[in-house]
């Protein structure tokens, strides 16, 4: 018996673990492990938990149609997984376990424990690359070290991809008669802590939906992506991040679809489609970093010296940021959108992260955790990479004195205030000329229903720069 363990790779197509598991005539079973306590410790957002479990329901039904049973285990923490998995393998008579590589440190430790526990039962473990186009460790400097800056990594990644190529593998063929499938909502171990396991109309699950979104973006928005991607009021992005984070679609499928749409893989900024491809390479960059620099999974900064920065932990200021009460309209609109939908536009993620760290001088770890607790696409590598980039502690070639001005960012990327008015309802009737700095207009109207700016940006910017300059002197 071969056992395929699904994790953040909830798809049939282009799934290396599933493909290798089905490569012989031996019987095949599948597994998904629910770890609620561990998920909460990792700050996994409830909306993301429900999204994943709803997709597992679809996956289980699709596997059953192929004659592959999906076993579900509820194991509260990763530390308990090796013993539970050993018991299941003994019960099923498993001789080979297949899974796609985990990149996070706790998950890697779990998998090392599984390898050791199953070795005692002479079960072979096979760990494959299903999370990246190119496996971590493939793209290194001439000195065989990880790139510390994105642009040279991007060039080396493109070169390595040209050398290696890649293949998209189809879903496996049926392996027997269809099997019954009991929906998760009827299972005793799925308790009320997950909420209703019903499809969210904003985020339909399934590989068909993920591929539909991918091809719709490539047909309708990809060519204009470089011009429209920074404007949150426009439908200018792929909205694929939840599907990539859960592994409902693979990054290889994205690159392959882009190539098919254009007839060739773009190689430079001057070529159509390269800006979007570069975003996929950013995703790869952060994932490779997480594997090769384990301390990034341990709340440590990429730049070790920045651990000494005198960050604030002010709970009241942090709460105002979380709730969208900062008095800066674009920041407040972004945070209210996140809290209501579980998603935030990438330009807005940069704006609010810069505001928390460079205007409020609050530790990036608080922002990183809050994002994870709310995002449907919460992914440690991308989230940590983005937050450290914004805070000036991460892998970034730009100097520490880059500080986003929240007012001018709003004026530039939401010029008419459409996005702001959607989410900051107090400002719905404020004219476009005033919506980014509405306080004088509101005062003239005798209104006090929107908070004053909690900090003076110009003053806060100077203080942020001083923090880093003082660090250089020590």
C-alpha positions as CSV (number, residue, x, y, z in Angstrom):
1,X,0.0,0.0,0.0
2,X,1.2,3.5,-0.9
3,X,0.0,6.5,1.1
4,X,-0.1,10.0,-0.3
5,X,-0.2,12.7,2.4
6,X,-1.8,16.0,1.2
7,X,-0.8,19.2,3.0
8,X,-0.7,22.6,1.2
9,X,-1.1,20.9,-2.2
10,X,-4.8,20.2,-2.3
11,X,-5.1,19.3,-6.0
12,X,-5.0,16.3,-8.3
13,X,-3.2,17.9,-11.2
14,X,0.6,18.7,-11.2
15,X,1.0,17.1,-7.8
16,X,4.4,15.3,-7.6
17,X,3.5,13.3,-4.4
18,X,0.2,12.0,-5.9
19,X,1.9,11.3,-9.3
20,X,4.7,9.3,-7.7
21,X,2.3,7.6,-5.3
22,X,0.2,6.4,-8.3
23,X,3.2,5.4,-10.4
24,X,2.8,1.6,-9.7
25,X,0.0,-0.9,-9.6
26,X,0.1,-1.0,-5.8
27,X,-3.1,0.1,-4.0
28,X,-3.1,3.8,-3.1
29,X,-4.7,5.7,-0.3
30,X,-4.6,9.4,0.6
31,X,-4.4,11.3,3.9
32,X,-5.1,14.7,5.2
33,X,-4.4,15.7,8.8
34,X,-6.4,18.4,10.6
35,X,-4.3,20.0,13.5
36,X,-6.6,22.6,15.0
37,X,-4.4,23.4,18.1
38,X,-1.3,23.8,15.9
39,X,-3.2,25.9,13.4
40,X,-4.3,28.3,16.1
41,X,-0.7,28.4,17.5
42,X,0.4,29.4,14.0
43,X,-2.3,32.1,13.9
44,X,-4.1,30.6,11.0
45,X,-7.1,32.7,10.1
46,X,-10.5,31.0,10.6
47,X,-11.5,32.0,7.1
48,X,-8.4,30.1,5.8
49,X,-9.1,27.1,8.0
50,X,-12.7,26.9,6.5
51,X,-11.3,27.5,3.0
52,X,-8.9,24.6,3.3
53,X,-11.4,22.2,4.8
54,X,-14.0,23.0,2.2
55,X,-11.3,22.2,-0.5
56,X,-10.5,19.0,1.4
57,X,-14.1,18.0,1.0
58,X,-13.9,18.6,-2.7
59,X,-10.6,16.7,-2.9
60,X,-12.0,13.7,-1.0
61,X,-14.9,13.4,-3.3
62,X,-12.7,13.7,-6.4
63,X,-10.2,11.1,-5.1
64,X,-13.1,8.8,-4.2
65,X,-14.3,9.0,-7.8
66,X,-10.8,7.7,-8.8
67,X,-11.1,4.8,-6.4
68,X,-8.6,6.4,-3.9
69,X,-9.9,6.7,-0.4
70,X,-8.9,9.9,1.6
71,X,-8.3,9.2,5.2
72,X,-8.8,12.1,7.6
73,X,-7.0,12.3,11.0
74,X,-7.5,14.9,13.6
75,X,-4.2,15.3,15.4
76,X,-4.1,18.4,17.6
77,X,-0.4,19.3,17.3
78,X,2.5,18.5,15.0
79,X,4.4,16.8,17.8
80,X,1.7,14.1,17.9
81,X,1.7,13.5,14.1
82,X,4.5,10.9,13.9
83,X,2.9,8.5,16.3
84,X,-0.6,8.9,14.7
85,X,0.8,8.4,11.2
86,X,2.8,5.4,12.3
87,X,-0.4,3.9,13.7
88,X,-2.3,4.5,10.4
89,X,0.5,3.1,8.3
90,X,0.5,-0.1,10.5
91,X,-3.3,-0.4,10.2
92,X,-3.3,0.1,6.4
93,X,-0.1,-1.9,5.7
94,X,1.7,1.1,4.1
95,X,5.1,0.5,2.7
96,X,5.7,3.9,1.0
97,X,4.7,7.4,2.1
98,X,4.6,10.3,-0.5
99,X,4.3,14.0,0.4
100,X,5.4,17.3,-1.0
101,X,8.1,19.1,0.9
102,X,7.1,21.5,3.7
103,X,9.2,24.7,3.8
104,X,8.3,26.0,7.3
105,X,10.5,25.0,10.3
106,X,7.9,23.5,12.5
107,X,6.5,21.5,9.5
108,X,10.0,20.3,8.6
109,X,10.6,19.1,12.2
110,X,7.3,17.3,12.1
111,X,8.3,15.6,8.8
112,X,11.7,14.6,10.3
113,X,9.8,13.0,13.1
114,X,7.6,11.1,10.7
115,X,10.6,9.8,8.8
116,X,12.2,8.5,12.0
117,X,8.9,6.9,13.2
118,X,8.1,5.2,9.9
119,X,11.7,4.0,9.5
120,X,11.1,1.7,12.5
121,X,8.3,0.1,10.5
122,X,10.4,0.0,7.3
123,X,8.1,2.5,5.6
124,X,10.0,4.6,3.0
125,X,9.3,8.3,3.0
126,X,9.5,10.3,-0.2
127,X,9.6,14.1,0.0
128,X,9.0,15.9,-3.3
129,X,9.0,19.5,-4.5
130,X,5.4,20.6,-5.0
131,X,5.5,24.1,-3.6
132,X,7.9,25.8,-6.0
133,X,8.6,25.9,-9.7
134,X,12.3,25.3,-8.8
135,X,13.2,23.5,-5.6
136,X,14.8,25.5,-2.7
137,X,18.5,25.2,-3.1
138,X,18.5,25.2,-6.9
139,X,19.0,28.9,-7.3
140,X,22.3,29.9,-5.6
141,X,25.1,32.3,-6.0
142,X,28.5,31.2,-7.5
143,X,29.6,30.7,-4.0
144,X,26.7,28.3,-3.4
145,X,24.9,30.6,-1.0
146,X,21.3,31.9,-1.1
147,X,20.8,35.2,-2.8
148,X,20.2,38.0,-0.3
149,X,18.7,40.4,-2.9
150,X,15.8,39.7,-5.2
151,X,16.9,41.1,-8.6
152,X,20.0,38.8,-9.0
153,X,17.9,35.9,-7.7
154,X,15.3,36.6,-10.4
155,X,17.9,36.6,-13.1
156,X,19.4,33.3,-11.8
157,X,15.9,31.8,-11.4
158,X,15.1,32.5,-15.0
159,X,18.4,31.1,-16.2
160,X,17.9,27.9,-14.1
161,X,14.3,27.5,-15.4
162,X,15.6,27.7,-19.0
163,X,18.2,25.0,-18.1
164,X,15.9,22.7,-16.2
165,X,12.5,23.2,-17.8
166,X,9.4,21.6,-16.2
167,X,6.5,19.4,-17.0
168,X,2.9,19.7,-15.9
169,X,1.5,16.3,-15.0
170,X,-2.2,15.4,-15.4
171,X,-4.4,14.1,-12.6
172,X,-4.0,10.3,-12.2
173,X,-6.3,7.9,-14.0
174,X,-9.0,6.0,-12.1
175,X,-7.5,3.2,-10.1
176,X,-10.7,1.2,-9.4
177,X,-14.4,1.5,-8.8
178,X,-15.7,4.8,-7.4
179,X,-15.9,4.9,-3.6
180,X,-18.4,6.6,-1.3
181,X,-17.4,9.9,0.3
182,X,-18.9,11.2,3.6
183,X,-18.9,15.0,3.6
184,X,-16.8,16.7,6.3
185,X,-19.8,18.5,7.7
186,X,-21.1,15.1,8.8
187,X,-17.9,14.0,10.5
188,X,-17.8,14.0,14.3
189,X,-14.2,15.4,14.5
190,X,-15.1,18.6,12.6
191,X,-16.5,20.6,15.4
192,X,-18.1,24.1,15.6
193,X,-14.7,25.7,16.0
194,X,-14.4,25.7,12.2
195,X,-17.8,27.4,11.6
196,X,-20.0,26.3,8.7
197,X,-18.1,24.3,6.1
198,X,-20.1,25.8,3.3
199,X,-18.5,27.4,0.2
200,X,-17.8,31.2,0.6
201,X,-19.3,32.9,-2.5
202,X,-16.3,35.2,-2.5
203,X,-13.9,32.3,-2.6
204,X,-15.3,29.3,-4.4
205,X,-13.0,26.2,-3.9
206,X,-11.9,23.6,-6.5
207,X,-9.3,23.2,-9.1
208,X,-11.8,24.2,-11.8
209,X,-12.4,27.5,-10.2
210,X,-8.6,28.2,-9.6
211,X,-7.8,27.4,-13.3
212,X,-10.8,29.5,-14.4
213,X,-9.5,32.5,-12.5
214,X,-6.0,31.9,-13.8
215,X,-7.1,31.8,-17.5
216,X,-9.6,34.7,-17.0
217,X,-6.8,36.9,-15.6
218,X,-4.4,35.9,-18.5
219,X,-7.0,36.7,-21.1
220,X,-8.5,39.9,-19.6
221,X,-5.9,41.6,-17.3
222,X,-2.4,40.2,-17.7
223,X,-1.3,42.5,-20.5
224,X,-2.3,45.6,-18.5
225,X,-1.1,44.2,-15.2
226,X,1.9,46.4,-15.0
227,X,-0.3,49.5,-15.2
228,X,-3.3,48.4,-13.1
229,X,-2.0,46.1,-10.4
230,X,-1.4,48.9,-7.9
231,X,-4.9,50.3,-8.0
232,X,-7.2,48.5,-5.5
233,X,-10.4,49.9,-7.0
234,X,-9.6,48.1,-10.2
235,X,-9.9,44.4,-11.0
236,X,-6.2,44.3,-12.1
237,X,-4.8,41.3,-10.2
238,X,-5.2,37.6,-10.6
239,X,-6.8,37.0,-7.1
240,X,-5.1,33.6,-7.1
241,X,-3.2,34.0,-3.8
242,X,-5.6,31.9,-1.7
243,X,-5.5,29.1,-4.3
244,X,-1.7,29.2,-4.5
245,X,-1.4,29.2,-0.7
246,X,-3.6,26.1,-0.3
247,X,-2.1,24.4,-3.3
248,X,-5.3,24.3,-5.3
249,X,-3.3,25.5,-8.2
250,X,0.5,25.1,-8.6
251,X,3.1,27.8,-9.5
252,X,4.2,25.6,-12.3
253,X,0.6,25.6,-13.7
254,X,0.7,29.4,-13.5
255,X,4.0,29.7,-15.4
256,X,2.9,27.1,-18.0
257,X,-0.4,29.0,-18.6
258,X,1.5,32.3,-19.0
259,X,3.8,30.7,-21.6
260,X,0.9,29.2,-23.4
261,X,-1.0,32.5,-23.5
262,X,2.1,34.4,-24.8
263,X,3.7,31.7,-26.9
264,X,7.0,32.0,-25.0
265,X,8.2,32.8,-21.4
266,X,8.9,36.5,-21.0
267,X,12.5,37.2,-20.0
268,X,12.6,41.0,-19.3
269,X,10.5,43.9,-18.1
270,X,10.1,45.0,-21.7
271,X,8.1,41.9,-22.6
272,X,4.4,41.4,-22.0
273,X,3.6,39.3,-19.0
274,X,7.0,39.7,-17.3
275,X,5.6,41.9,-14.4
276,X,3.3,39.1,-13.4
277,X,5.9,36.4,-13.8
278,X,8.2,38.5,-11.6
279,X,5.6,38.4,-8.8
280,X,5.6,34.6,-9.0
281,X,9.4,34.8,-8.8
282,X,9.1,36.9,-5.6
283,X,7.0,34.1,-4.2
284,X,9.7,31.6,-5.0
285,X,12.4,34.0,-3.5
286,X,10.6,34.1,-0.1
287,X,10.0,30.4,-0.1
288,X,13.6,29.6,-0.9
289,X,14.7,32.0,1.9
290,X,12.5,30.3,4.4
291,X,14.1,26.9,3.7
292,X,17.7,28.1,3.6
293,X,17.5,30.5,6.6
294,X,15.5,28.6,9.2
295,X,15.6,31.5,11.7
296,X,13.0,33.3,9.6
297,X,10.5,30.8,10.9
298,X,11.6,31.7,14.5
299,X,10.5,35.4,14.6
300,X,14.0,36.5,13.9
301,X,14.8,39.3,11.4
302,X,16.6,38.6,8.2
303,X,19.2,41.3,9.1
304,X,20.3,40.1,12.5
305,X,21.5,43.5,13.7
306,X,18.0,44.9,13.5
307,X,16.9,42.8,16.5
308,X,18.2,45.7,18.6
309,X,15.7,48.2,17.1
310,X,13.6,49.9,19.8
311,X,10.2,48.9,18.4
312,X,7.0,49.9,20.2
313,X,4.5,47.4,21.5
314,X,1.8,50.0,22.2
315,X,-1.5,48.0,22.5
316,X,-3.8,51.0,21.9
317,X,-2.0,52.2,18.8
318,X,-1.9,48.7,17.5
319,X,-5.6,48.2,18.1
320,X,-6.4,51.4,16.2
321,X,-4.3,50.1,13.2
322,X,-6.0,46.7,13.3
323,X,-9.5,48.2,13.4
324,X,-8.9,50.9,10.8
325,X,-9.0,53.9,13.1
326,X,-5.7,55.6,12.2
327,X,-7.2,58.8,10.6
328,X,-5.4,58.0,7.4
329,X,-8.1,57.0,4.9
330,X,-6.2,54.5,2.7
331,X,-4.8,52.7,5.7
332,X,-8.2,52.5,7.4
333,X,-9.9,51.3,4.2
334,X,-7.3,48.6,3.7
335,X,-7.6,47.3,7.2
336,X,-11.4,47.3,7.2
337,X,-11.4,45.4,3.9
338,X,-9.0,42.8,5.4
339,X,-11.2,42.4,8.5
340,X,-14.4,42.0,6.4
341,X,-13.1,39.8,3.5
342,X,-10.0,38.0,4.6
343,X,-8.0,39.5,1.7
344,X,-6.0,42.6,1.0
345,X,-4.6,44.0,-2.3
346,X,-0.8,43.8,-2.4
347,X,-0.2,47.6,-2.7
348,X,-2.3,48.1,0.3
349,X,-0.3,45.5,2.2
350,X,2.8,47.5,1.6
351,X,1.1,50.8,2.7
352,X,-0.4,49.5,5.9
353,X,2.8,47.6,6.8
354,X,4.9,50.7,6.3
355,X,2.5,52.7,8.4
356,X,2.6,50.3,11.3
357,X,6.4,50.0,11.3
358,X,7.6,53.4,10.1
359,X,4.8,55.7,11.3
360,X,3.7,54.0,14.5
361,X,7.1,52.3,15.0
362,X,5.4,49.1,16.2
363,X,7.2,45.8,15.8
364,X,6.6,44.1,12.5
365,X,6.0,40.8,14.3
366,X,2.7,42.1,15.6
367,X,1.6,43.1,12.1
368,X,2.8,39.7,10.7
369,X,0.8,37.8,13.3
370,X,-2.3,39.9,12.7
371,X,-2.2,39.4,9.0
372,X,-1.9,35.6,9.5
373,X,-4.9,35.7,11.8
374,X,-7.1,37.4,9.2
375,X,-5.8,36.4,5.7
376,X,-7.4,33.7,3.6
377,X,-4.1,33.5,1.7
378,X,-1.9,33.5,4.9
379,X,1.5,32.0,3.9
380,X,4.4,32.2,6.3
381,X,7.1,32.8,3.6
382,X,5.3,35.5,1.7
383,X,3.9,37.2,4.8
384,X,7.1,37.2,6.7
385,X,9.0,38.4,3.6
386,X,6.6,41.2,3.0
387,X,6.6,42.4,6.5
388,X,10.3,42.4,6.9
389,X,10.7,44.1,3.5
390,X,8.3,46.9,4.8
391,X,10.0,47.1,8.2
392,X,13.5,47.5,6.8
393,X,14.7,44.3,8.5
394,X,14.4,41.9,5.5
395,X,16.0,41.0,2.2
396,X,15.8,44.3,0.4
397,X,18.2,46.3,-1.6
398,X,16.5,49.6,-0.9
399,X,17.8,51.7,2.0
400,X,16.1,51.8,5.4
401,X,14.9,55.4,4.8
402,X,12.3,54.3,2.3
403,X,9.0,55.2,4.1
404,X,5.7,55.2,2.4
405,X,3.7,58.4,2.8
406,X,0.1,57.1,3.3
407,X,-1.5,60.2,2.0
408,X,0.4,60.4,-1.2
409,X,0.1,56.7,-1.7
410,X,-3.7,57.0,-1.5
411,X,-3.7,60.0,-3.9
412,X,-1.6,58.1,-6.4
413,X,-3.3,54.7,-6.3
414,X,-6.9,55.5,-5.3
415,X,-7.1,59.0,-6.9
416,X,-10.9,59.3,-6.9
417,X,-11.2,57.7,-3.5
418,X,-13.4,54.8,-4.8
419,X,-11.7,52.2,-2.7
420,X,-11.7,54.4,0.4
421,X,-15.4,55.3,0.1
422,X,-16.3,51.6,-0.2
423,X,-14.7,50.7,3.1
424,X,-14.7,53.9,5.2
425,X,-18.3,54.7,5.0
426,X,-17.9,57.8,7.1
427,X,-16.2,59.3,4.1
428,X,-18.7,58.2,1.5
429,X,-19.9,61.7,0.7
430,X,-16.5,63.5,0.9
431,X,-15.5,65.0,-2.5
432,X,-12.6,63.4,-4.3
433,X,-10.5,66.5,-3.8
434,X,-10.7,66.1,0.0
435,X,-11.1,62.3,0.5
436,X,-7.4,61.7,1.2
437,X,-7.2,64.5,3.8
438,X,-10.8,64.8,4.8
439,X,-10.4,66.4,8.3
440,X,-10.8,70.1,7.3
441,X,-13.8,69.3,5.1
442,X,-15.4,67.3,7.9
443,X,-14.7,70.1,10.4
444,X,-16.4,72.7,8.2
445,X,-19.5,70.4,8.0
446,X,-19.4,70.1,11.8
447,X,-18.7,66.4,11.7
448,X,-16.6,64.4,14.1
449,X,-17.4,60.9,12.9
450,X,-13.9,60.1,11.5
451,X,-10.8,60.1,13.7
452,X,-8.0,62.7,13.4
453,X,-4.6,61.3,12.2
454,X,-3.0,59.5,15.1
455,X,0.5,60.7,14.1
456,X,2.1,63.4,12.0
457,X,3.6,61.4,9.2
458,X,6.5,63.9,8.6
459,X,7.5,63.7,12.3
460,X,7.0,59.9,12.4
461,X,9.2,59.4,9.3
462,X,12.1,61.3,10.8
463,X,11.8,59.2,14.0
464,X,11.8,55.9,11.9
465,X,15.0,57.0,10.1
466,X,16.6,58.0,13.3
467,X,15.9,54.5,14.7
468,X,17.9,52.9,11.9
469,X,20.7,55.5,11.9
470,X,21.2,55.1,15.7
471,X,21.4,51.3,15.1
472,X,24.2,51.9,12.6
473,X,26.2,53.9,15.2
474,X,26.2,51.1,17.7
